[in-house]
Amino acid sequence: MPTILVIDDNPAVATALETLFSLHDIDTRIAASPEAGLAEMAQSPVDLVLQDMNFEDDTTSGEEGVALFREIRAHHPDLPVILLTAWTHLEAAVELVKAGAADYLAKPWDDRKLMVTVNNLLELSQTRQQLARRNAGDRRRRAALDEYELRGFVHADPLTESTLALACQVARSDLPVLITGPNGSGKEKLAEIVHANSSVRSGPFIALNCGALPADLIEAELFGAEAGAYTGANRAREGKFEAADGGTLFLDEIGTLPLAGQVKLLRVLETGQFQRLGSNRERAVKVRVISATNADLPALIAAGQFREDLFYRLNAVEVRLPALMQRPDDILPLAKHFLPADKSLDGDAERALLAHRWPGNVRELRNTVQRAALLSRGARIGVGDLGLPAAAIPQSISAGDAAEPDRATIEAALARAGGVLAQAASDLGMSRQALYRRIERLGIARS
């Protein structure tokens, strides 16, 4: 819900504005003096200021209003300010508009005109804030690319940025790293980034999915085996630890490692030494171990299925990669990254991608987009090409529909939302201000 700060010493004016804004789902804060208004803005952010030009100490010149505006502009240069002025202060208001005020309205004001101005400014402010955040994110990503090797990792969400920053920070130590997160979220890619920024980046990066092998072969895969050590072992073979010597060993799905393998893994982590299966000779390696899991390891420990001492060895530093829906700003950049150069998404397809819950995370998104690119007949991919479940698609969206909803669609969305404008706007895939303007233009009554 957007927030407007009203700075006016007339209680009747403040109450009238607060009532008007509440009818349009806008939070209103009241300040009776310039000092109180500035204190409110210092305490918490607001989206728009509506200020009077006169206060109790000076009821005629408008100088207090001018001074207040300049103070606001000095500390909040991008904050939209609407001036409420009497006819005697019109010239001063016009000068302030030239100096950066968003608009001025004469008292008594027209509610409809005021709301049109407010909604337009809120939507413009929201767009500017999004652009500012996007530009700031672009700057941070460029700086990260200059400092770190990110292996082509596509991201735009601040939560992902903080995860990447932690991964790159811990990469420079020799401590074991445990990467946690749901299946398909990109844990192996994050492990590659840790390796690429580590002191052993010139060495090999060897990956082993512990859940993809039979339990009786895990030890041979990790530590190697001598000829005849097990049925079918016709010749000696090296394990993943030997292959990763001088580099990084990535153990995916570490929670599936059998207890016998856990004991031997713990010994390697503690001593750097191991024995091949079927051999008594000690072998020494220097390997950076990164492990990953989507399992609840503390719960496995409580159930006796995972060794607690191994957990603390692996978990010197934990890096948690969130699910895709927890980092929604990554969805469209990833989707566009997976598309071939001759294909693009239309607006409805983009909104459908953002609305889907993505239980399969990045892997599901990649498969969905690549399948749509293959099956779509034209250069533009529509929502029907995505093959998403109907329940995942906002009801206002259907293949080939324009983004502009009609009267019946808006009324249905309002009914489903119980008249809550923000919820209806989300359902329709538009901003609250844009929906309000359509309601006003179509003359739709809100219960």
ABEGO torsion letter per residue (X at the ends): XBBBBBBBABAAAAAAAAAAAAAAGBBBBBBABAAAAAAAAAABBBABBBBBABBAABAAAGAAAAAAAAAAAAABAABBBBBBBBAAAAAAAAAAAAAGBABBBBOBBBAAAAAAAAAAAAAAAAAAAAAAAAAAAAAAAAAAAAABBAGGBBBABAAAAAAAAAAAAAAABABBBBBBEBBGAGAAAAAAAAAAABAAAABBBBBBBAAABBAAAAAAAAAEBBBGABBGBABBBBBAAAAABGBBBBBBGAAABBAAAAAAAAAAAAAGBBBBBGBABBBBBBBBBBBBBABBAAAAAAAGABBAAAAAAAAABBBBBBBAAABAAAAAAAAAAABBAABBBBAAAAAAAAABAGAAEAAAAAAAAAAAAAABABABBBAAAAGBBAAABBAABBBGBBABBBAAAAAAAAAAAGGBAAAAAAAAGBBAAAAAAAAAAAGBBBX
